[in-house]
Amino acid sequence: MDAKKADAVRQQTHEDFVFGRARLYRLSEEKKARAENEEDRERLFALFKEQGLEKQLEYAECLKRLLLNHSKLASYNGIRRGREQVETQIKEMSDPTSYHILTYLWKNPEADNQRIARYLDRETLRLSSLSANHGPLFAPLPANITRILRTNHVAMYKGEQWKKALEHPLTKDGLTEYLSRRRAESKDARLKNVLVNWPRLFKLHKQQRKASTKPIK
């Protein structure tokens, strides 16, 4: 194998390690990975045996240490990243308005501020009518925006709060800046993974596992 081909193999191996881990997202992939592990274990240990007993033990010890350390590092990184993800999710979910704007932008990335405002007002009006005016608003205005409007005795009615705040000269700039921050966050792939993709994958994985353990009648 020449140096150029060897570099290509190393690069491909690196990419497989970096990106291949993300492909374990359903039960069939887990079963495939376990089957491949068993197949590779048998092939590798068969190769070790061909080297003689002394080398076989040396290679087996080397492989054990390699896999054990890799597992330790994977677990450690998983714990750190998992904790970061939980903290991010708690932070974002504690602000329902931010969360609703993000999920809307992920589905409608080209939506302008007026369209976002219409969506939030429409959903607020719809849900408040269903709950007979009990419970919190679907997406309340940011506290500083609400404070300005109330201080200046601006009438606010459900179903038009966002539209009015986006048009009012005292709150237009502040609300536009708020929506700009949400728009920037909507382009963060990691945030979307934490709030949308990974919860959906975990739910799907649990459903597949539950279905696979049902007794056959």
C-alpha positions as CSV (number, residue, x, y, z in Angstrom):
1,M,0.0,0.0,0.0
2,D,1.5,3.3,-1.0
3,A,1.6,6.4,1.2
4,K,-1.3,8.2,-0.6
5,K,-3.6,5.2,-0.3
6,A,-2.6,4.7,3.4
7,D,-3.5,8.4,4.1
8,A,-6.9,7.9,2.4
9,V,-7.6,4.8,4.5
10,R,-6.6,6.7,7.7
11,Q,-8.8,9.6,6.8
12,Q,-11.8,7.4,6.0
13,T,-11.3,5.5,9.3
14,H,-11.3,8.9,11.2
15,E,-14.5,10.0,9.5
16,D,-16.1,6.6,10.2
17,F,-15.3,7.1,13.9
18,V,-16.4,10.7,14.0
19,F,-19.6,10.5,12.0
20,G,-20.4,6.8,12.3
21,R,-21.4,7.1,15.9
22,A,-24.3,9.4,14.9
23,R,-25.9,6.6,12.8
24,L,-26.9,4.5,15.8
25,Y,-30.4,5.9,15.9
26,R,-32.8,2.9,15.6
27,L,-33.0,-0.6,16.9
28,S,-32.0,-2.3,13.6
29,E,-28.7,-0.3,13.7
30,E,-28.0,-1.5,17.2
31,K,-28.6,-5.1,16.2
32,K,-26.3,-4.6,13.2
33,A,-23.6,-3.1,15.3
34,R,-23.7,-6.0,17.8
35,A,-23.6,-8.6,15.0
36,E,-20.6,-6.8,13.4
37,N,-18.8,-6.7,16.8
38,E,-19.2,-10.5,17.1
39,E,-18.0,-11.1,13.5
40,D,-15.0,-8.8,13.9
41,R,-14.1,-10.4,17.3
42,E,-13.9,-13.8,15.8
43,R,-11.8,-12.7,12.9
44,L,-9.4,-10.7,15.0
45,F,-8.8,-13.5,17.6
46,A,-8.3,-16.0,14.8
47,L,-5.6,-13.7,13.5
48,F,-4.0,-13.5,17.0
49,K,-3.9,-17.3,17.2
50,E,-1.8,-17.4,14.0
51,Q,0.9,-15.4,15.7
52,G,1.7,-17.9,18.4
53,L,0.8,-18.0,22.1
54,E,3.1,-15.3,23.4
55,K,2.1,-12.7,20.7
56,Q,-1.5,-13.8,21.0
57,L,-1.5,-12.8,24.7
58,E,0.3,-9.5,24.0
59,Y,-2.1,-8.5,21.2
60,A,-5.1,-9.5,23.3
61,E,-3.9,-7.4,26.2
62,C,-3.3,-4.4,23.8
63,L,-6.7,-4.8,22.3
64,K,-8.3,-5.0,25.7
65,R,-6.6,-1.8,26.9
66,L,-7.5,0.0,23.6
67,L,-11.2,-0.9,23.9
68,L,-11.4,-0.2,27.6
69,N,-9.9,3.2,27.3
70,H,-12.1,4.0,24.3
71,S,-15.1,3.0,26.3
72,K,-14.1,5.0,29.3
73,L,-13.5,8.1,27.2
74,A,-16.8,7.6,25.3
75,S,-18.7,7.3,28.6
76,Y,-16.9,10.4,30.0
77,N,-17.7,12.5,27.0
78,G,-21.2,11.2,26.9
79,I,-21.8,12.2,30.5
80,R,-20.4,15.7,29.9
81,R,-22.3,16.3,26.7
82,G,-25.5,14.8,28.1
83,R,-25.3,17.2,31.1
84,E,-24.7,20.1,28.8
85,Q,-27.7,19.1,26.7
86,V,-30.0,18.7,29.7
87,E,-29.0,22.2,30.9
88,T,-29.6,23.7,27.5
89,Q,-33.0,21.9,27.2
90,I,-34.1,23.1,30.7
91,K,-33.0,26.7,29.9
92,E,-34.9,26.8,26.6
93,M,-38.0,25.0,27.8
94,S,-38.3,27.4,30.7
95,D,-39.0,30.1,28.1
96,P,-42.1,28.9,26.2
97,T,-42.1,31.9,23.9
98,S,-38.5,31.2,22.8
99,Y,-39.2,27.5,22.3
100,H,-42.3,28.2,20.2
101,I,-40.5,30.7,18.0
102,L,-37.6,28.2,17.5
103,T,-39.9,25.3,16.5
104,Y,-41.8,27.6,14.1
105,L,-38.6,28.8,12.5
106,W,-37.3,25.2,12.1
107,K,-40.4,24.4,10.1
108,N,-40.6,27.8,8.4
109,P,-37.0,29.2,8.1
110,E,-38.0,31.9,5.6
111,A,-40.7,33.4,7.8
112,D,-40.2,37.2,8.5
113,N,-41.0,38.9,11.8
114,Q,-44.6,39.8,10.8
115,R,-45.3,36.2,9.9
116,I,-43.9,35.0,13.2
117,A,-46.0,37.6,15.1
118,R,-49.2,36.5,13.3
119,Y,-48.5,32.8,14.2
120,L,-47.9,33.6,17.8
121,D,-51.0,35.8,18.1
122,R,-53.1,33.2,16.2
123,E,-52.1,30.4,18.5
124,T,-52.5,32.5,21.6
125,L,-56.0,33.4,20.6
126,R,-56.9,29.8,19.6
127,L,-55.6,28.2,22.8
128,S,-56.9,30.8,25.1
129,S,-60.4,30.3,23.7
130,L,-60.1,26.6,24.2
131,S,-59.0,27.0,27.8
132,A,-61.7,29.5,28.6
133,N,-59.1,32.1,29.6
134,H,-57.5,29.8,32.2
135,G,-53.8,29.0,32.2
136,P,-50.8,30.9,30.8
137,L,-50.6,32.4,27.3
138,F,-49.2,30.3,24.5
139,A,-46.4,32.8,23.9
140,P,-46.3,35.8,26.2
141,L,-44.3,38.9,25.1
142,P,-40.9,39.3,26.6
143,A,-41.2,40.9,30.1
144,N,-39.4,44.1,29.1
145,I,-41.7,44.6,26.1
146,T,-44.8,44.0,28.2
147,R,-43.6,46.5,30.9
148,I,-43.1,49.2,28.3
149,L,-46.5,48.8,26.8
150,R,-48.3,48.7,30.2
151,T,-46.3,51.7,31.5
152,N,-47.5,53.7,28.4
153,H,-51.1,52.4,28.8
154,V,-51.1,50.7,25.5
155,A,-54.2,48.4,25.2
156,M,-53.2,44.8,24.6
157,Y,-55.7,42.1,23.5
158,K,-55.2,38.4,23.0
159,G,-54.7,37.7,19.4
160,E,-52.9,40.9,18.5
161,Q,-50.2,41.5,21.2
162,W,-47.3,40.5,19.0
163,K,-48.5,42.5,16.0
164,K,-49.1,45.6,18.1
165,A,-45.8,45.3,19.9
166,L,-43.9,44.9,16.6
167,E,-45.6,48.0,15.2
168,H,-45.4,50.3,18.3
169,P,-42.5,52.8,18.1
170,L,-41.6,52.2,21.7
171,T,-41.2,48.4,21.4
172,K,-40.6,47.8,17.7
173,D,-36.8,47.9,17.9
174,G,-36.5,45.8,21.1
175,L,-38.9,43.1,19.8
176,T,-37.1,43.0,16.5
177,E,-33.8,42.4,18.3
178,Y,-35.4,39.7,20.4
179,L,-36.7,37.9,17.2
180,S,-33.3,38.3,15.6
181,R,-31.7,36.4,18.4
182,R,-34.2,33.6,18.1
183,R,-33.6,33.5,14.4
184,A,-29.8,33.2,15.0
185,E,-30.5,30.4,17.5
186,S,-32.7,28.6,15.0
187,K,-29.6,28.1,12.8
188,D,-27.7,26.3,15.6
189,A,-27.8,22.6,14.7
190,R,-26.8,21.5,18.2
191,L,-29.8,23.4,19.8
192,K,-32.2,21.7,17.3
193,N,-30.7,18.3,18.2
194,V,-31.2,18.9,21.9
195,L,-34.8,20.2,21.6
196,V,-36.2,18.2,18.7
197,N,-34.1,15.6,17.0
198,W,-32.7,13.6,20.0
199,P,-35.9,13.5,22.0
200,R,-37.7,12.2,18.9
201,L,-35.0,9.6,18.3
202,F,-35.1,8.4,21.9
203,K,-38.8,8.1,21.8
204,L,-38.6,6.1,18.5
205,H,-35.9,3.9,20.0
206,K,-38.1,3.1,23.0
207,Q,-41.0,2.3,20.8
208,Q,-38.9,0.0,18.7
209,R,-37.5,-1.8,21.7
210,K,-40.9,-2.2,23.2
211,A,-42.3,-3.6,19.9
212,S,-39.4,-6.0,19.6
213,T,-40.0,-7.5,23.1
214,K,-43.7,-8.2,22.6
215,P,-44.4,-12.0,22.8
216,I,-45.3,-13.6,19.5
217,K,-48.8,-15.0,19.7
